[in-house]
Amino acid sequence: MISKLVLLNEAGAIPPGGQMMRAILMSVLFIIVAVVIYANVIEGDEGTKIQVERSGSRMSDSIRSISP
């Protein structure tokens, strides 16, 4: 019977409680890390959002200065 349980776990059955809690914890930590990295890359002091706004402002100024 034990060998059948091991085979079931290796085949993708729900792992025992301790392993399940560890998997949940790792998933939550991964999500938190992904959100923090995203926030810093996109909305940080020199983030992508600010760089795109500055670039758009420079392009807009260049287009306005063109004499028809």
Contacts in CASP RR format, 6 or more apart in sequence:
PFRMAT RR
TARGET T0000
AUTHOR 0000-0000-0000
METHOD contacts of the structure
MODEL  1
MISKLVLLNEAGAIPPGGQMMRAILMSVLFIIVAVVIYANVIEGDEGTKI
QVERSGSRMSDSIRSISP
9 15 0 8 1.000
9 16 0 8 1.000
14 20 0 8 1.000
15 23 0 8 1.000
40 47 0 8 1.000
41 47 0 8 1.000
41 48 0 8 1.000
42 48 0 8 1.000
42 49 0 8 1.000
43 49 0 8 1.000
44 50 0 8 1.000
END
